[in-house]
Amino acid sequence: MIITFFVVVFLFFLIIHLLPDFHKPPIMGDDANYWIQYYKEGRDKPIVVQFYIWISNIIKTGSFGYSQTQRMDVSLILFSKIPTTIKFQLIPYLITVPLGIFLGIIAALHKNKLTDNVISIGIMIFISVPTFVVAVLAQLVFGWQLHWVNTPPFVATASEFAQNFWKGIASYILPSIVMILGGIAGWARSIRAELTEQLTQDYMLLARSKGLSQRQATFRHALKNALVPFAPAIFLGFLGLLSGSIILEQIFRVDGAGKIYLYAFNNKDYPLLLLDMVFYEFIGLTSSILADLSYTILDPRMRVGSGKL
């Protein structure tokens, strides 16, 4: 992971620094602050030396670069938005996981019956339709036409929360429902497929032959085995909340970490864009390695190197 991370980060760094500097002062311009940061980051030196200086600045001062558009260190810009992103996504995630698992279990236990067909149709619809389409349609129908939610249907800012707390809470209802519907479909489909497979295994026949009822065999054995592959994803999903949702934050005007990426891209703020990409890469690699390690803890069959059968 460490080797992969540094290789990918260096490629990010190389590509970003090959792009033209749109914030460089004109020939006759005088921007002392720009030139201070220019020489501090070693941009007059070869790219490998620049990368070494960038890493050194992170270790020594905690500086990931300087934003010429915001006139501050990029780490202060990005990391200050993470609490807003977590607040935006945490409650929907806490609802999505148990509800998605519940619907998946119900569908698997009633396979090819009316209940399963209804749940499967809902899963097919919300997996096929992109979340941003659902979000825009929900704003149009429930916000602008029916006026069931606040108009405009955007998440309240900190100042609006201070003015009217309950109105601020109400502004989270619509985006929460959109995120829940999109997340439930994926969880329910996966749980249904895995539990359906477990219910057809030979050990279920053995459990029934020992006197266990269908309900007992399902919840004591099949469900336990079906949830093993998803247990790491449940906990690692909290780590994924840090990265934010670029599209939904833009649609609902949330001033979070996802919006910072678009801001950096549109304003050609390359130090901020670099930190964004490095941060997302770190979250992705960390989630992957923690998932691999957690399988050996949750499933004894995955453990290797112990010398035991």
VOGU-3710 file (C-alpha; in Angstrom, 3 decimals, decimal comma):
1> miitffvvvf> 0,000/0,000/0,000  2,771/2,434/0,952  4,673/1,823/-2,294  1,519/2,145/-4,379  0,516/5,299/-2,546  3,844/7,070/-3,138  3,989/6,025/-6,800  0,462/7,289/-7,456  1,065/10,503/-5,490  4,230/11,192/-7,484
11> lffliihllp> 2,298/10,704/-10,740  -0,373/13,112/-9,481  2,342/15,585/-8,535  4,085/15,232/-11,908  0,917/15,723/-13,970  -0,256/18,694/-11,888  3,105/20,452/-12,175  3,247/19,930/-15,936  0,107/22,050/-16,305  0,502/25,778/-17,012
21> dfhkppimgd> 0,461/28,107/-14,001  -2,517/30,406/-14,561  -1,840/32,373/-11,363  1,659/33,445/-12,292  1,921/37,274/-12,288  2,467/38,987/-15,636  5,979/39,992/-16,660  5,662/43,497/-15,233  3,464/42,386/-12,321  4,529/42,508/-8,710
31> danywiqyyk> 3,096/39,844/-6,429  5,569/39,335/-3,601  3,425/36,652/-1,943  3,390/34,563/-5,128  7,176/34,614/-5,457  7,653/33,772/-1,771  5,597/30,617/-2,242  7,225/29,969/-5,610  10,716/29,685/-4,152  9,485/28,061/-0,936
41> egrdkpivvq> 8,021/25,191/-2,977  11,130/25,041/-5,190  9,255/25,483/-8,451  12,412/26,785/-10,089  14,032/23,363/-9,554  13,632/19,937/-11,264  10,393/18,054/-10,627  12,023/15,398/-8,418  13,489/18,129/-6,191  10,081/19,828/-6,070
51> fyiwisniik> 8,491/16,572/-4,931  11,132/16,174/-2,215  10,517/19,740/-1,018  6,754/19,130/-1,012  7,156/16,024/1,135  9,608/17,862/3,423  7,174/20,735/3,924  4,421/18,281/4,869  6,642/16,551/7,454  8,235/19,693/8,886
61> tgsfgysqtq> 5,411/22,247/8,836  2,284/20,284/7,877  1,920/22,427/4,751  0,492/20,688/1,664  0,869/23,727/-0,547  -0,461/27,242/-0,873  -3,688/28,249/-2,594  -3,242/31,404/-4,669  -7,015/31,808/-4,980  -7,777/31,501/-1,240
71> rmdvslilfs> -4,453/32,893/0,009  -3,976/30,185/2,631  -2,606/26,673/3,074  -4,682/24,144/1,147  -4,958/21,800/4,143  -6,903/24,484/6,037  -9,347/24,728/3,148  -10,020/21,009/2,621  -9,945/19,693/6,179  -12,207/22,481/7,435
81> kipttikfql> -14,955/21,175/5,107  -14,849/17,545/6,241  -17,124/18,046/9,305  -19,802/19,501/7,010  -19,497/16,516/4,673  -19,787/14,036/7,558  -22,827/15,858/8,924  -24,421/15,730/5,471  -23,922/11,967/4,965  -23,774/10,348/8,405
91> ipylitvplg> -27,493/10,023/9,242  -28,448/8,705/5,762  -25,662/6,127/5,998  -26,770/4,966/9,455  -30,283/4,442/8,074  -29,239/2,974/4,724  -27,167/0,038/5,990  -29,670/-1,634/8,378  -32,629/-0,902/6,116  -30,821/-2,251/3,038
101> iflgiiaalh> -29,807/-5,415/4,912  -33,365/-5,874/6,195  -34,918/-5,574/2,725  -32,310/-7,939/1,286  -33,112/-10,541/3,944  -36,872/-10,212/3,373  -36,422/-10,584/-0,386  -34,221/-13,680/0,016  -36,611/-15,373/2,447  -39,545/-14,761/0,075
111> knkltdnvis> -37,722/-15,528/-3,165  -39,917/-15,414/-6,303  -42,935/-14,324/-4,285  -44,811/-11,023/-4,352  -42,680/-9,461/-1,639  -39,470/-10,370/-3,437  -40,826/-9,092/-6,763  -41,802/-5,724/-5,284  -38,420/-5,264/-3,588  -36,554/-6,404/-6,706
121> igimifisvp> -38,425/-3,913/-8,903  -37,550/-1,121/-6,488  -33,911/-2,255/-6,464  -33,800/-2,322/-10,266  -35,248/1,184/-10,539  -32,977/2,886/-8,021  -29,844/1,098/-9,238  -30,590/1,935/-12,879  -31,431/5,608/-12,319  -28,403/7,722/-11,293
131> tfvvavlaql> -28,652/9,337/-7,865  -28,192/12,832/-9,270  -31,230/12,326/-11,524  -33,318/11,288/-8,511  -32,017/14,331/-6,621  -32,945/16,793/-9,370  -36,400/15,249/-9,879  -37,005/15,272/-6,122  -36,099/18,967/-5,961  -38,410/19,725/-8,865
141> vfgwqlhwvn> -41,416/17,778/-7,603  -41,270/18,135/-3,817  -39,591/21,523/-3,672  -40,786/23,660/-6,546  -44,129/22,043/-7,472  -45,607/20,552/-4,286  -43,715/22,768/-1,790  -43,456/19,901/0,699  -39,901/20,894/1,588  -38,077/24,195/1,961
151> tppfvatase> -37,854/26,289/-1,187  -35,273/26,552/-2,604  -34,637/22,876/-1,727  -31,029/23,319/-0,609  -29,284/22,375/2,624  -29,192/25,236/5,130  -25,902/27,002/5,789  -24,448/27,516/9,275  -25,890/31,037/9,480  -29,337/29,803/8,419
161> faqnfwkgia> -29,128/27,097/11,086  -28,411/29,764/13,681  -31,448/31,761/12,574  -33,906/28,854/12,487  -32,707/25,497/13,820  -35,761/23,432/12,872  -35,893/24,871/9,369  -32,236/23,917/9,022  -32,987/20,351/10,133  -35,899/20,181/7,686
171> syilpsivmi> -33,575/21,135/4,829  -31,735/17,818/5,328  -34,858/15,687/4,810  -34,877/15,670/1,000  -31,152/14,977/0,412  -31,236/12,309/3,133  -34,100/10,501/1,422  -32,299/10,677/-1,931  -29,099/9,213/-0,460  -31,007/6,522/1,430
181> lggiagwars> -32,887/5,375/-1,671  -29,697/5,183/-3,688  -27,791/3,306/-0,995  -30,526/0,861/-0,008  -30,782/-0,561/-3,515  -27,130/-1,653/-3,602  -27,157/-3,181/-0,144  -30,478/-4,997/-0,649  -29,419/-6,496/-3,984  -26,099/-7,782/-2,621
191> iraelteqlt> -27,572/-9,197/0,596  -30,395/-10,884/-1,297  -27,992/-12,576/-3,721  -25,614/-13,758/-0,996  -28,300/-14,998/1,399  -30,150/-16,776/-1,418  -26,963/-18,676/-2,222  -26,378/-19,571/1,429  -29,916/-20,922/1,808  -29,196/-23,525/-0,886
201> qdymllarsk> -25,973/-24,833/0,703  -25,682/-28,365/2,070  -25,078/-27,201/5,638  -28,620/-25,767/5,700  -30,020/-29,230/4,945  -27,838/-30,632/7,714  -29,087/-27,985/10,164  -32,708/-28,784/9,310  -32,062/-32,524/9,704  -30,778/-31,857/13,231
211> glsqrqatfr> -34,142/-30,401/14,189  -33,693/-26,683/13,597  -36,606/-24,812/12,089  -36,210/-22,846/8,862  -36,119/-19,617/10,852  -33,520/-20,931/13,315  -31,266/-22,335/10,588  -31,502/-19,120/8,604  -30,630/-16,716/11,406  -28,089/-18,927/13,198
221> halknalvpf> -26,162/-20,102/10,154  -27,132/-18,733/6,721  -27,454/-15,088/7,706  -24,221/-15,149/9,683  -22,286/-16,527/6,702  -24,047/-14,180/4,262  -23,041/-11,061/6,219  -19,345/-11,952/6,490  -18,392/-10,415/3,105  -20,297/-7,227/3,919
231> apaiflgflg> -19,194/-6,654/7,508  -15,964/-4,854/6,494  -17,906/-2,666/4,064  -20,233/-1,551/6,857  -17,413/-0,183/8,986  -15,300/1,071/6,095  -18,281/3,012/4,825  -17,710/5,427/7,700  -14,217/6,049/6,335  -15,702/6,714/2,936
241> llsgsiileq> -17,872/9,486/4,384  -14,746/11,667/4,620  -14,419/11,926/0,848  -17,855/13,438/0,364  -20,235/13,305/-2,598  -19,148/15,693/-5,326  -22,392/15,657/-7,330  -24,912/15,672/-4,461  -23,044/18,394/-2,593  -23,195/20,505/-5,730
251> ifrvdgagki> -26,911/19,822/-6,306  -27,907/20,631/-2,724  -25,310/23,412/-2,353  -23,453/21,817/0,534  -20,194/23,561/1,380  -18,321/20,303/1,960  -15,240/18,389/0,855  -16,816/17,280/-2,431  -17,487/20,867/-3,479  -13,840/21,770/-2,857
261> ylyafnnkdy> -12,759/19,416/-5,645  -14,941/21,209/-8,192  -13,779/24,580/-6,898  -10,122/23,616/-7,282  -10,709/22,246/-10,777  -12,745/25,203/-12,046  -10,382/27,811/-10,571  -7,225/25,962/-11,636  -6,074/25,889/-8,023  -3,599/23,075/-8,584
271> plllldmvfy> -2,131/22,775/-5,052  -5,665/22,341/-3,697  -6,539/19,915/-6,490  -3,408/17,898/-5,725  -4,307/17,619/-2,035  -7,837/16,547/-2,983  -6,555/13,773/-5,235  -3,989/12,602/-2,686  -6,614/12,592/0,071  -9,071/10,532/-1,997
281> efigltssil> -6,302/8,110/-2,959  -5,360/7,686/0,699  -8,980/6,991/1,671  -9,349/4,441/-1,122  -6,138/2,531/-0,383  -6,723/2,571/3,371  -10,241/1,203/2,895  -8,942/-1,572/0,638  -6,211/-2,775/2,971  -8,422/-2,586/6,069
291> adlsytildp> -11,056/-4,632/4,233  -8,484/-7,310/3,347  -7,203/-7,467/6,919  -10,677/-7,571/8,447  -11,664/-10,668/6,451  -9,114/-12,742/8,360  -10,670/-11,583/11,631  -14,310/-12,054/10,689  -13,923/-15,302/8,729  -11,566/-17,953/10,213
301> rmrvgsgkl> -11,470/-19,720/6,844  -9,544/-16,777/5,412  -6,711/-16,963/7,930  -3,399/-18,069/6,459  0,056/-18,706/7,820  -1,039/-20,228/11,110  0,032/-23,745/10,131  -3,305/-25,158/11,244  -5,991/-26,843/9,184
//
